[in-house]
Amino acid sequence: MDPRLREIFNSAYTGSTYREIQRQLAQRLGAEPIPFRLAETPVFLPHTLRDACERAAREILAQMRDARTIARCEERIPERFRVPGRDALPHAAVVDFAIVRDERGDLAPRLIETQGFPSLYAFQVHMADAWGEILAAMPGMPREWAITLGGHDRASYLRLLRETIVGSGSPEEVVLLDIEPEKQKTRPDFVATAQLLGVRELCITKLVKKGDRLFAPRGGDDLVPVRRIYNRVIFDELVTKGIEPPFDYREALDVTWIPHPNWYWIWSKATIPYLDHPCVPKAHFVSELREWPRDLSRYVLKPLYSFAGLGVVVDVERARLDAIPETERADWLLMEKVDYAPDLIAPDGARVKVELRILFLRPDRADELVPAINLCRLSRGKMHGVDHNKDLDWVGSSVAIWPA
Protein backbone atom coordinates (compact mmCIF):
# COMPACT_ATOMS: atom_id res chain seq x y z
CA MET A 1 0.00 0.00 0.00
CA ASP A 2 3.08 2.20 0.02
CA PRO A 3 2.99 3.07 -3.72
CA ARG A 4 6.76 3.49 -4.11
CA LEU A 5 7.67 0.20 -2.44
CA ARG A 6 4.79 -1.59 -4.20
CA GLU A 7 6.07 -0.44 -7.58
CA ILE A 8 9.60 -1.68 -6.82
CA PHE A 9 8.28 -5.04 -5.60
CA ASN A 10 5.92 -5.57 -8.52
CA SER A 11 8.66 -4.75 -11.02
CA ALA A 12 11.05 -7.24 -9.41
CA TYR A 13 8.48 -9.97 -8.72
CA THR A 14 8.68 -13.30 -10.55
CA GLY A 15 7.36 -16.76 -9.87
CA SER A 16 10.68 -17.56 -8.22
CA THR A 17 9.93 -14.86 -5.60
CA TYR A 18 6.93 -16.86 -4.42
CA ARG A 19 8.82 -20.13 -4.51
CA GLU A 20 11.54 -18.51 -2.41
CA ILE A 21 9.20 -17.38 0.40
CA GLN A 22 7.71 -20.89 0.44
CA ARG A 23 11.18 -22.46 0.51
CA GLN A 24 12.51 -20.16 3.21
CA LEU A 25 9.59 -20.67 5.57
CA ALA A 26 9.69 -24.43 5.10
CA GLN A 27 13.42 -24.35 5.84
CA ARG A 28 13.01 -22.16 8.92
CA LEU A 29 10.35 -24.56 10.23
CA GLY A 30 12.51 -27.63 9.68
CA ALA A 31 10.72 -28.68 6.46
CA GLU A 32 7.41 -28.59 8.32
CA PRO A 33 4.56 -28.28 5.76
CA ILE A 34 2.46 -25.12 5.98
CA PRO A 35 -1.22 -26.12 5.84
CA PHE A 36 -2.51 -22.70 4.81
CA ARG A 37 -1.86 -20.51 1.81
CA LEU A 38 0.96 -17.99 1.91
CA ALA A 39 0.35 -14.76 0.02
CA GLU A 40 2.74 -13.74 -2.72
CA THR A 41 3.63 -10.45 -1.06
CA PRO A 42 4.02 -8.65 2.23
CA VAL A 43 1.93 -5.52 2.86
CA PHE A 44 4.05 -2.36 2.61
CA LEU A 45 2.34 -0.36 5.35
CA PRO A 46 2.81 3.43 5.33
CA HIS A 47 3.80 4.87 8.72
CA THR A 48 0.66 7.02 8.87
CA LEU A 49 -1.63 4.01 8.43
CA ARG A 50 0.43 1.89 10.81
CA ASP A 51 0.21 4.56 13.50
CA ALA A 52 -3.55 5.02 12.92
CA CYS A 53 -4.13 1.26 13.33
CA GLU A 54 -2.01 1.06 16.48
CA ARG A 55 -3.70 4.11 18.00
CA ALA A 56 -7.22 2.82 17.21
CA ALA A 57 -6.39 -0.62 18.63
CA ARG A 58 -5.17 0.93 21.89
CA GLU A 59 -8.30 3.08 22.17
CA ILE A 60 -10.59 0.12 21.49
CA LEU A 61 -8.84 -2.02 24.12
CA ALA A 62 -9.21 0.83 26.61
CA GLN A 63 -12.99 0.63 26.12
CA MET A 64 -12.98 -3.17 26.22
CA ARG A 65 -11.44 -3.21 29.68
CA ASP A 66 -14.37 -1.24 31.11
CA ALA A 67 -15.59 -3.20 34.15
CA ARG A 68 -19.24 -3.04 33.08
CA THR A 69 -18.47 -4.37 29.61
CA ILE A 70 -16.39 -7.20 31.06
CA ALA A 71 -19.17 -8.10 33.50
CA ARG A 72 -21.80 -8.17 30.74
CA CYS A 73 -19.71 -10.42 28.51
CA GLU A 74 -18.66 -12.64 31.41
CA GLU A 75 -22.32 -13.56 31.92
CA ARG A 76 -22.20 -15.33 28.57
CA ILE A 77 -19.63 -17.92 29.67
CA PRO A 78 -21.26 -21.39 29.72
CA GLU A 79 -21.26 -22.77 33.24
CA ARG A 80 -19.21 -25.85 32.29
CA PHE A 81 -16.42 -23.60 30.97
CA ARG A 82 -16.39 -21.01 33.73
CA VAL A 83 -12.80 -21.19 35.01
CA PRO A 84 -11.96 -19.74 38.45
CA GLY A 85 -9.12 -17.29 39.01
CA ARG A 86 -9.54 -14.95 36.06
CA ASP A 87 -6.94 -12.18 35.98
CA ALA A 88 -7.77 -8.49 35.53
CA LEU A 89 -6.50 -8.54 31.92
CA PRO A 90 -5.55 -11.35 29.54
CA HIS A 91 -1.94 -12.10 28.65
CA ALA A 92 -2.78 -11.93 24.93
CA ALA A 93 -5.36 -10.18 22.77
CA VAL A 94 -5.81 -9.27 19.12
CA VAL A 95 -7.68 -6.55 17.27
CA ASP A 96 -8.57 -7.17 13.60
CA PHE A 97 -8.98 -4.27 11.19
CA ALA A 98 -10.20 -4.08 7.63
CA ILE A 99 -8.27 -1.48 5.65
CA VAL A 100 -10.82 0.84 4.02
CA ARG A 101 -11.08 4.26 2.40
CA ASP A 102 -12.55 6.81 4.81
CA GLU A 103 -14.78 9.79 4.02
CA ARG A 104 -11.75 11.81 2.88
CA GLY A 105 -10.52 9.00 0.64
CA ASP A 106 -7.60 8.12 2.92
CA LEU A 107 -6.67 4.58 3.93
CA ALA A 108 -8.01 3.88 7.43
CA PRO A 109 -8.80 0.98 9.83
CA ARG A 110 -12.28 -0.41 10.58
CA LEU A 111 -12.81 -2.99 13.29
CA ILE A 112 -13.74 -6.52 12.22
CA GLU A 113 -13.20 -8.51 15.40
CA THR A 114 -11.55 -8.62 18.82
CA GLN A 115 -10.24 -11.71 20.61
CA GLY A 116 -8.87 -12.37 24.09
CA PHE A 117 -6.95 -15.25 22.56
CA PRO A 118 -3.48 -15.87 21.11
CA SER A 119 -2.52 -15.65 17.45
CA LEU A 120 0.60 -16.46 15.42
CA TYR A 121 3.07 -14.70 17.73
CA ALA A 122 6.03 -16.88 16.74
CA PHE A 123 5.33 -17.74 13.10
CA GLN A 124 5.15 -14.05 12.18
CA VAL A 125 8.76 -13.62 13.27
CA HIS A 126 9.83 -16.25 10.72
CA MET A 127 7.55 -14.67 8.12
CA ALA A 128 9.15 -11.26 8.62
CA ASP A 129 12.69 -12.65 8.64
CA ALA A 130 12.08 -14.50 5.38
CA TRP A 131 10.49 -11.55 3.59
CA GLY A 132 13.19 -9.23 4.91
CA GLU A 133 15.89 -11.39 3.35
CA ILE A 134 14.05 -11.59 0.02
CA LEU A 135 13.34 -7.85 -0.12
CA ALA A 136 16.92 -6.92 0.77
CA ALA A 137 18.06 -8.66 -2.43
CA MET A 138 15.71 -6.59 -4.65
CA PRO A 139 17.37 -3.57 -6.32
CA GLY A 140 16.09 -0.31 -4.86
CA MET A 141 14.62 -1.87 -1.73
CA PRO A 142 15.72 -0.98 1.83
CA ARG A 143 18.01 -3.54 3.48
CA GLU A 144 16.38 -3.53 6.96
CA TRP A 145 12.70 -4.12 7.71
CA ALA A 146 10.42 -4.10 10.76
CA ILE A 147 7.04 -5.56 11.77
CA THR A 148 7.08 -4.92 15.51
CA LEU A 149 4.93 -2.33 17.28
CA GLY A 150 4.87 -0.50 20.59
CA GLY A 151 8.47 0.68 20.25
CA HIS A 152 9.86 -2.88 20.08
CA ASP A 153 12.53 -4.24 17.80
CA ARG A 154 12.96 -7.93 17.03
CA ALA A 155 15.11 -8.66 20.10
CA SER A 156 12.93 -6.81 22.61
CA TYR A 157 9.80 -8.37 21.09
CA LEU A 158 11.19 -11.87 21.66
CA ARG A 159 12.03 -10.96 25.26
CA LEU A 160 8.46 -9.72 25.74
CA LEU A 161 7.06 -12.91 24.18
CA ARG A 162 9.22 -15.10 26.44
CA GLU A 163 8.31 -13.08 29.52
CA THR A 164 4.61 -13.43 28.68
CA ILE A 165 4.48 -17.15 27.84
CA VAL A 166 7.32 -18.68 29.87
CA GLY A 167 7.49 -16.12 32.68
CA SER A 168 10.22 -16.61 35.24
CA GLY A 169 10.05 -20.41 35.16
CA SER A 170 11.42 -23.11 32.90
CA PRO A 171 10.11 -23.77 29.35
CA GLU A 172 9.99 -27.46 30.30
CA GLU A 173 7.10 -26.70 32.68
CA VAL A 174 5.12 -24.78 30.03
CA VAL A 175 2.92 -26.49 27.42
CA LEU A 176 1.23 -25.08 24.36
CA LEU A 177 -2.16 -26.76 24.72
CA ASP A 178 -4.50 -27.56 21.85
CA ILE A 179 -6.68 -30.37 20.48
CA GLU A 180 -4.55 -32.73 18.37
CA PRO A 181 -2.00 -29.96 17.74
CA GLU A 182 -0.28 -31.95 15.01
CA LYS A 183 -3.47 -31.62 12.91
CA GLN A 184 -4.14 -27.91 13.48
CA LYS A 185 -3.69 -25.39 10.66
CA THR A 186 -1.87 -23.19 13.16
CA ARG A 187 0.79 -25.85 13.78
CA PRO A 188 3.54 -23.84 12.00
CA ASP A 189 3.18 -21.35 14.87
CA PHE A 190 3.49 -24.19 17.40
CA VAL A 191 6.74 -25.32 15.75
CA ALA A 192 8.04 -21.73 15.69
CA THR A 193 7.10 -21.32 19.38
CA ALA A 194 9.14 -24.40 20.25
CA GLN A 195 12.09 -23.07 18.25
CA LEU A 196 12.02 -19.57 19.74
CA LEU A 197 10.95 -20.32 23.32
CA GLY A 198 11.51 -24.04 23.93
CA VAL A 199 7.80 -24.57 24.67
CA ARG A 200 6.39 -27.85 23.34
CA GLU A 201 2.89 -28.56 22.07
CA LEU A 202 0.59 -31.02 23.84
CA CYS A 203 -2.89 -32.39 23.17
CA ILE A 204 -5.32 -31.58 25.97
CA THR A 205 -6.19 -35.28 26.29
CA LYS A 206 -2.56 -36.10 27.22
CA LEU A 207 -2.56 -34.05 30.43
CA VAL A 208 -2.52 -36.01 33.69
CA LYS A 209 -4.33 -34.64 36.75
CA LYS A 210 -3.20 -35.38 40.31
CA GLY A 211 -5.06 -33.44 42.97
CA ASP A 212 -5.07 -29.82 41.87
CA ARG A 213 -1.92 -30.24 39.74
CA LEU A 214 -1.52 -31.04 36.04
CA PHE A 215 1.36 -33.02 34.54
CA ALA A 216 2.62 -33.69 31.03
CA PRO A 217 4.22 -36.95 29.83
CA ARG A 218 7.92 -36.87 28.95
CA GLY A 219 8.73 -40.27 27.56
CA GLY A 220 7.76 -43.52 29.22
CA ASP A 221 6.12 -43.05 32.60
CA ASP A 222 8.00 -39.84 33.38
CA LEU A 223 5.75 -36.85 34.13
CA VAL A 224 6.69 -33.17 34.22
CA PRO A 225 4.64 -30.70 36.29
CA VAL A 226 2.78 -28.14 34.18
CA ARG A 227 2.98 -24.71 35.79
CA ARG A 228 1.88 -22.60 32.81
CA ILE A 229 -0.51 -23.42 29.95
CA TYR A 230 -0.18 -21.45 26.72
CA ASN A 231 -3.85 -21.96 25.94
CA ARG A 232 -4.75 -22.49 22.26
CA VAL A 233 -7.86 -24.63 22.82
CA ILE A 234 -10.92 -23.31 20.96
CA PHE A 235 -14.03 -24.28 22.89
CA ASP A 236 -16.38 -24.81 19.95
CA GLU A 237 -13.91 -27.40 18.58
CA LEU A 238 -13.85 -29.07 22.00
CA VAL A 239 -17.65 -29.32 21.94
CA THR A 240 -17.94 -30.30 18.27
CA LYS A 241 -15.46 -33.16 18.64
CA GLY A 242 -17.00 -34.31 21.92
CA ILE A 243 -13.65 -34.26 23.72
CA GLU A 244 -13.65 -34.59 27.51
CA PRO A 245 -10.49 -33.11 29.06
CA PRO A 246 -8.85 -34.98 31.98
CA PHE A 247 -9.89 -32.13 34.28
CA ASP A 248 -12.98 -30.03 34.95
CA TYR A 249 -12.63 -26.42 33.80
CA ARG A 250 -14.58 -25.35 36.91
CA GLU A 251 -11.91 -26.75 39.24
CA ALA A 252 -9.36 -24.50 40.94
CA LEU A 253 -6.13 -25.87 39.47
CA ASP A 254 -2.60 -24.91 40.48
CA VAL A 255 -1.64 -23.60 37.03
CA THR A 256 -1.28 -20.24 35.27
CA TRP A 257 -3.29 -19.88 32.08
CA ILE A 258 -1.79 -17.85 29.22
CA PRO A 259 -4.32 -16.37 28.61
CA HIS A 260 -7.03 -17.36 31.09
CA PRO A 261 -9.80 -19.29 29.23
CA ASN A 262 -12.58 -16.93 30.35
CA TRP A 263 -11.15 -14.24 28.06
CA TYR A 264 -12.07 -16.39 25.04
CA TRP A 265 -15.70 -15.54 25.81
CA ILE A 266 -15.31 -12.04 27.27
CA TRP A 267 -13.17 -10.32 24.64
CA SER A 268 -14.85 -11.61 21.51
CA LYS A 269 -17.47 -10.48 19.02
CA ALA A 270 -19.73 -10.16 22.07
CA THR A 271 -17.77 -7.05 23.06
CA ILE A 272 -18.40 -5.12 19.84
CA PRO A 273 -21.96 -3.84 20.56
CA TYR A 274 -20.63 -2.09 23.68
CA LEU A 275 -17.92 -0.15 21.82
CA ASP A 276 -18.28 3.46 20.74
CA HIS A 277 -15.43 4.44 18.43
CA PRO A 278 -15.17 5.94 14.90
CA CYS A 279 -13.44 2.75 13.72
CA VAL A 280 -16.13 0.40 15.06
CA PRO A 281 -19.15 -0.47 12.86
CA LYS A 282 -22.55 -0.58 14.53
CA ALA A 283 -23.47 -4.04 15.79
CA HIS A 284 -26.49 -5.52 17.54
CA PHE A 285 -27.26 -8.82 19.23
CA VAL A 286 -30.01 -10.42 17.15
CA SER A 287 -31.96 -11.08 20.35
CA GLU A 288 -32.22 -7.33 21.01
CA LEU A 289 -33.67 -6.37 17.62
CA ARG A 290 -37.43 -5.82 17.63
CA GLU A 291 -37.51 -5.81 13.83
CA TRP A 292 -34.99 -6.52 11.11
CA PRO A 293 -33.34 -3.60 9.30
CA ARG A 294 -34.99 -2.77 5.98
CA ASP A 295 -31.79 -2.96 3.95
CA LEU A 296 -30.10 -6.19 5.03
CA SER A 297 -27.52 -5.87 2.24
CA ARG A 298 -25.69 -3.45 4.55
CA TYR A 299 -25.18 -6.09 7.23
CA VAL A 300 -23.32 -9.30 7.92
CA LEU A 301 -24.50 -12.01 10.35
CA LYS A 302 -21.86 -13.46 12.68
CA PRO A 303 -21.93 -16.18 15.34
CA LEU A 304 -20.33 -14.84 18.52
CA TYR A 305 -17.97 -17.73 19.20
CA SER A 306 -16.39 -19.13 16.06
CA PHE A 307 -13.02 -18.80 14.40
CA ALA A 308 -11.76 -18.47 10.80
CA GLY A 309 -15.08 -17.09 9.55
CA LEU A 310 -17.05 -20.24 10.31
CA GLY A 311 -20.79 -19.64 10.24
CA VAL A 312 -20.56 -16.04 8.99
CA VAL A 313 -23.37 -15.07 6.59
CA VAL A 314 -22.31 -12.31 4.19
CA ASP A 315 -25.53 -12.07 2.18
CA VAL A 316 -28.18 -11.87 4.90
CA GLU A 317 -31.84 -12.60 4.09
CA ARG A 318 -34.88 -12.18 6.31
CA ALA A 319 -35.60 -15.89 6.13
CA ARG A 320 -32.16 -16.61 7.57
CA LEU A 321 -32.80 -14.30 10.54
CA ASP A 322 -36.31 -15.68 11.05
CA ALA A 323 -34.87 -19.21 11.17
CA ILE A 324 -32.65 -18.50 14.19
CA PRO A 325 -34.46 -19.97 17.23
CA GLU A 326 -35.40 -17.43 19.88
CA THR A 327 -33.23 -19.26 22.41
CA GLU A 328 -30.14 -18.87 20.19
CA ARG A 329 -30.51 -15.27 18.98
CA ALA A 330 -28.37 -13.88 21.80
CA ASP A 331 -25.44 -15.82 20.28
CA TRP A 332 -25.62 -13.99 16.94
CA LEU A 333 -24.47 -10.53 15.92
CA LEU A 334 -25.90 -8.40 13.10
CA MET A 335 -23.09 -6.03 12.18
CA GLU A 336 -22.71 -3.31 9.58
CA LYS A 337 -20.67 -4.45 6.60
CA VAL A 338 -17.23 -3.00 6.11
CA ASP A 339 -16.22 -2.01 2.59
CA TYR A 340 -12.61 -3.16 2.23
CA ALA A 341 -10.42 -1.04 -0.04
CA PRO A 342 -8.98 -3.30 -2.78
CA ASP A 343 -5.90 -1.10 -2.95
CA LEU A 344 -3.04 -3.59 -2.87
CA ILE A 345 -2.23 -3.90 -6.56
CA ALA A 346 -0.66 -7.13 -7.81
CA PRO A 347 1.78 -7.11 -10.76
CA ASP A 348 -1.00 -8.23 -13.12
CA GLY A 349 -3.28 -5.42 -11.94
CA ALA A 350 -5.45 -7.61 -9.67
CA ARG A 351 -6.83 -5.63 -6.73
CA VAL A 352 -6.43 -7.20 -3.31
CA LYS A 353 -8.08 -6.42 0.05
CA VAL A 354 -6.12 -6.30 3.31
CA GLU A 355 -7.00 -7.26 6.86
CA LEU A 356 -4.50 -6.24 9.53
CA ARG A 357 -4.33 -7.89 12.95
CA ILE A 358 -2.61 -6.09 15.82
CA LEU A 359 -1.28 -8.61 18.37
CA PHE A 360 -1.01 -7.49 22.01
CA LEU A 361 0.93 -9.05 24.91
CA ARG A 362 0.98 -8.61 28.69
CA PRO A 363 3.51 -10.30 31.00
CA ASP A 364 2.38 -11.42 34.48
CA ARG A 365 3.29 -8.29 36.41
CA ALA A 366 2.32 -5.71 33.78
CA ASP A 367 -0.81 -3.58 34.14
CA GLU A 368 -1.31 -2.97 30.41
CA LEU A 369 -1.47 -4.92 27.17
CA VAL A 370 0.97 -3.51 24.63
CA PRO A 371 0.87 -3.80 20.82
CA ALA A 372 3.74 -6.03 19.82
CA ILE A 373 3.58 -7.48 16.31
CA ASN A 374 1.20 -7.83 13.36
CA LEU A 375 -0.36 -10.32 11.00
CA CYS A 376 -2.10 -9.75 7.67
CA ARG A 377 -4.53 -11.68 5.55
CA LEU A 378 -5.09 -10.87 1.89
CA SER A 379 -8.35 -11.54 0.10
CA ARG A 380 -10.00 -11.23 -3.28
CA GLY A 381 -13.23 -12.95 -2.22
CA LYS A 382 -16.21 -11.84 -0.15
CA MET A 383 -14.46 -12.85 3.07
CA HIS A 384 -10.96 -13.16 4.41
CA GLY A 385 -9.50 -16.50 5.44
CA VAL A 386 -7.94 -19.12 3.20
CA ASP A 387 -11.09 -21.25 3.03
CA HIS A 388 -12.96 -18.33 1.43
CA ASN A 389 -10.31 -17.63 -1.25
CA LYS A 390 -9.74 -21.04 -2.77
CA ASP A 391 -8.21 -21.23 -6.25
CA LEU A 392 -7.15 -17.54 -6.09
CA ASP A 393 -3.63 -16.15 -6.09
CA TRP A 394 -2.32 -13.07 -4.24
CA VAL A 395 -4.36 -14.10 -1.20
CA GLY A 396 -3.56 -15.77 2.10
CA SER A 397 -1.30 -15.26 5.10
CA SER A 398 1.05 -12.30 5.10
CA VAL A 399 2.62 -9.59 7.24
CA ALA A 400 2.69 -5.80 7.27
CA ILE A 401 6.25 -4.57 6.91
CA TRP A 402 8.03 -1.22 6.67
CA PRO A 403 11.63 0.05 6.42
CA ALA A 404 13.34 -0.13 9.82
Steps between C-alpha positions, in 0.01 A plus 500: 500500500808720502491587126877542461591171667212321324628615162853376576368164622264447208774582250739251661243227569520167317368154568832420665425770762200300618689173491772662710266613781351149504847343507633730770208449736510124453873508574459719808234260631716193445321395178169509686215531244290816522132400486371842397565719200782752510439823311739602226589829666539680829291813563712816475329700774547879498599644839186715515271199456706288738478767769124546442442124541712480815331805652148371421583156642622655826187715528271204432675286763463785749122480451501120510654496846207697643378304804135516393577367153708217645222410744237493224709275277605278790134408551512323165757241610337153505500362852705192405779725368503759776859482628584645844784745556458734205760777492417869455627495139595219262861425411416517128242675284455591135313772315411438133459790259378519144693760302245732337474842338353755741277798421803702386623219276792412728593146601366430850421210740152361575447242771407147393554301818665489842631191679637434848692212347847438355596522134812419297747676731796282401430414136482869408861543609607237245272658240660841550854361502439315174341795321770732632770284344316480167429874486858593589614326180265707278666802333372826646353344813610589856729244665337501848132441575272502805162354601504564874285759677494683831860618466639144483767364272543131423715427807282685751187344348639150557584591860143624548360181344716281726409702808130465416487128416784347703517756781773451756483120492637230274369434145488131595211576738302692235280329239331641194161332536266420213282219363713264289755777437672301227181533290433871557545752218682720750766234562775701322464749787531216753825387335630859494406541869704192587795633300493850649393425858556128561129447574359172367150429373270254677152363433257581780413130532863418593500705821504304826319637806613426856314694766499862390815458287540420130788302350626433149660174380870508412581160361403175666336547838688821578275799575594868509295747707314756289520843661390711202261418214533697177133449422410447132189286556194632314189403693265447206747241363506333842120475494471402133748214537346385828835505680500467879816648655664313792396785730191710567535861385305607811767360733755725670823363353853596601596631155536836324299536181650703214247648439229401748223307314222736612643769271408285198137585577539850646714672237332371187238613251274532805696811599437693178144628572633675812771694314464861392785598269526650147673181382231265634198413280160489667408154626198352675423170669225340292305434820474875566355596161124555501492501120752429228665792319335583168820481297669177608758532221683742731551236768686179569382229743764355733493228766660634818736211568658360186837533334626533140168638375303185576126560493523860375219597260606776260178524299235520772134427419196542722428129482844428644436731797149362551644147512722571802319353804406754765717317753809539278463860379714639782793306348482683166615846398357713218781737408538772240704386202844645451601599148861385464719712273644274226808720483786251508581469131657177375744502205222388264272781618283281727362698794540343842335578836696512826412404855750602767517335842672680787633248755527612864694344790505544878753331731387388848591813693403758237187713536450561127484305176744641246490471119787277400484355149262465205344251264326557167257307288444581134174433321335531162177328606202611707675399822850469634646166603656238276185287483313792340765570232557159348653481152606869516852639500631808685296397804580333830726551800735796500657771714507879503856623464678835476860627475671482840 
